[in-house]
Each structure stands twice: as structure tokens, then as C-alpha cells.
């Protein structure tokens, strides 16, 4: 046992993921303090500031995703890789110029949201944060391909840690302290990336490389942009049609529910280049085997974590009277992320096969459906704010189904509705999920939330074999962390 623990403590994967989990713990605690210190109205303003920052995080031309994939695919050609890095930096500079111009327009166009949320004074700090973050995203992709996990851990941990310190020690005007923490964290990460000297700018500017980086990035931008705009549009509708207090509660609930997925994204981030490397060939039988293996482990963990979190949500609402009425919102928010999680491995395969256009179309269709459902639920059916995420849930189901459909199509498999459905939503995880949806609707507002332990029991019973395989994979990662490195 001691030897096993010693192996874990020396394992670079678990050290990296461990730092992420400690960071999430700080982030989780900080979210409570921020919500309590600001109250629903103040938290609504802070949430809108984050919404604006995240909007620009989405509108980034997909350069960080593009350079990530291209550096994997051209890893053996040093000259081409160097050219891609230089091209990505030049394009990012151009992107930041557009960001500055857009902020000038926002400043002087007198948009209504500046008055409603009173954020005009914070615009310079928000602009600085966005500009530095654009560079850091590109740099972090380069460091990941070079297997430099320490710098990545610092970049991904420093801001939540500073948030925690800011909200604990801020005597007045907590919003300025939080924004200051954001600016300082991005600046420190930028300095680390530069000082560690893995960003080599050499060689002549190549128009061919810039075209490759930009257009691959553009389609990945459409994919990621449209996909993240699904949640952005949902949040925007709530901010526009409901009170600032309701929006604050909505954001708090979604933040806590999304924290579950962050536990898996930490691992997914470091294995992404390796998965791309495994799935980029045309040996589809091997690709299918890899997809099934990684999806099995990923889905087991993320679904299990969601079901474990439900009793914690129940207790949370008892401990925080100001947010005591968000119990069903927390449940729905947690269930909303699961259909999206089911796309893991399928969308990665399509990226590895250079099907950026196809997955961008999939995202755009899902976004249009989400906006249509939001309009219908709010303007026609007058849904309460805690049920608005049902629109996003349906959109994510459509997204994952389409990913499964085109994955099988690329592999040359004939179209069969049930086969596609089984690949996207295996029965062994769909049954507990549907059970939980029904239980959430009937029990979450009636003080019987403890009954939602039943979905966890059903999930465990239906996935005994798969859980065993997941445990075996975790043991393998402990013993051989080098399997995630690019060779």
C-alpha cells in the first residue's frame, strides 16, 4: 500500500491533476464567499463581468485549438512546427487589435447593459484581462504539446487561488479586488510562459502556415464558439428577461454544477494531444477501440460524480438561506452537463480526422435549436428561471447525437438510428439519467431530495463491469504516467 501511494505522489499525471483539484477546492470555497459577500444582486453583476470576459474567450478564432492539433500532427517536422507557432502569435496580435476596437465601440455606444449592470468603470480592467488571456491560451497549448505540465498547472491554478485570497481579504468593493486578482493572475502566467523559454519565435513568416493555422482555427472557432454560445445564450436570456437577483442565483447554481465537470476536464486537457495522436489515422477498427475505452472511463466517472453531488446540493441549500430556493436549479444544471459529457471522444475523433467543418455545423445547429427553445420557453410558456436550462439540455442531446452519427459515417458504418443512439447514450448510463430527471422534477422541491440517492444505486448496479475497467485504467496511469506523452 505504501509503495502504491509513493508511486502516486511521484506520478506527474496525478501531481498535475492533484494541483487542479486543490485549485477547484479553493475555487469552490471562493464561490461561496463571493456569493455570500456580494449577495444575489452583487453576484449578478460579477457574473455579468465574467459573462463578458467569457464571450471574448469564445471569440478567439480558435487559434489555441488550431495550434494544439497542428503541433501534434506536424510534431516530427521542426521547421513546420516553428512556423505554426510564429503564425499563431501574429494572428493573436491581430485578434487583440480587434478586441481593443470593439471595447472602444462598447465604451461610447451607450449599450443598455452598461446601465443595467453598471460595469462601465470596470471596462479597462476587463480589456487587459482578455488581451493577456488570448496570448496565454496559445502559450498553454504549446506547453502542453511539449509535455510541460508544471507551467500548465501554474497557469490554471493561480487565478482561482488569487480569487480566493481576494474575496477573503477584501475590506471594501470586492468586485475591484476580484478583477485585480484576474489581471494579476493572467500577468503572472504570461511571465512564466515567457521566462520558461519554450515559446521559440524563429524562422520567416509563412503565408502558407498562417493560412493553415487561421482556417483550421476558424472552423474550430465556429465549432467551439457556437458550442460555448449555447451556454452563453442561455445565460444572456436569463440576464435579459429575469431580475438581477434571479440571474445571480442562476449563475451561482450553474457555477457549482459545472465544477463537477471541471474535475474531468483537468484530466481531459492533458490527454487531449495524445488522443488526437491515437485517432488521426485511418485504421478505424483501432480508432473505435480507443474511443470505446476512453469514453467508458470518462462517462463512468462524470456520471458517478453527478449522482454523488445531489445529496450535497440538498445540504447546501439548507446551509445557505439566501440561495435556499435554487435546489431544483442545481439539479437541472448538473443534469444538463451530462449529455455534453457524452460527446467526449466522439468530437475528438472528428477533430483528429480534420472534420472541423462538420463539427462546426453540428455546433451551429445545436446553438440555433437552443436559442429557439429559449425564446419558446420564456416568451411563450413563461418558464421559471430554474427550468430554462432544459433548453440547453435538449441542445446538448442533439449535439452529442450528431457527433455519434458523423463518427460512424466517417468510419463507413451504415446509418441505423438505434446504433447511433446507443453509441451516443449507452443504455447503462441513460436509464439512471432518465430516472434522475423524473426524480428531480417530483422530489427536488418537496424536501425529499434524499431519495435521489436511488439513481446512484441504479447507476452502480448497471455499470459494475465498466467501473472495474475504469479502476484498471486508473491503476495503469499510476504505474505508467508516460503513456500520455507524445512520442
Secondary structure as GFF3:
##gff-version 3
##sequence-region A 1 487
A	DSSP	alpha_helix	2	10	.	.	.	ID=ss1
A	DSSP	alpha_helix	12	58	.	.	.	ID=ss2
A	DSSP	alpha_helix	63	73	.	.	.	ID=ss3
A	DSSP	alpha_helix	78	109	.	.	.	ID=ss4
A	DSSP	alpha_helix	112	117	.	.	.	ID=ss5
A	DSSP	three_ten_helix	120	122	.	.	.	ID=ss6
A	DSSP	alpha_helix	123	145	.	.	.	ID=ss7
A	DSSP	alpha_helix	149	169	.	.	.	ID=ss8
A	DSSP	alpha_helix	174	195	.	.	.	ID=ss9
A	DSSP	alpha_helix	207	241	.	.	.	ID=ss10
A	DSSP	alpha_helix	244	279	.	.	.	ID=ss11
A	DSSP	alpha_helix	284	319	.	.	.	ID=ss12
A	DSSP	three_ten_helix	321	323	.	.	.	ID=ss13
A	DSSP	alpha_helix	327	341	.	.	.	ID=ss14
A	DSSP	alpha_helix	346	352	.	.	.	ID=ss15
A	DSSP	alpha_helix	356	375	.	.	.	ID=ss16
A	DSSP	pi_helix	376	380	.	.	.	ID=ss17
A	DSSP	three_ten_helix	385	387	.	.	.	ID=ss18
A	DSSP	alpha_helix	389	410	.	.	.	ID=ss19
A	DSSP	alpha_helix	417	424	.	.	.	ID=ss20
A	DSSP	alpha_helix	427	443	.	.	.	ID=ss21
A	DSSP	three_ten_helix	449	452	.	.	.	ID=ss22
A	DSSP	alpha_helix	453	462	.	.	.	ID=ss23
A	DSSP	alpha_helix	464	479	.	.	.	ID=ss24
A	DSSP	three_ten_helix	481	484	.	.	.	ID=ss25
###
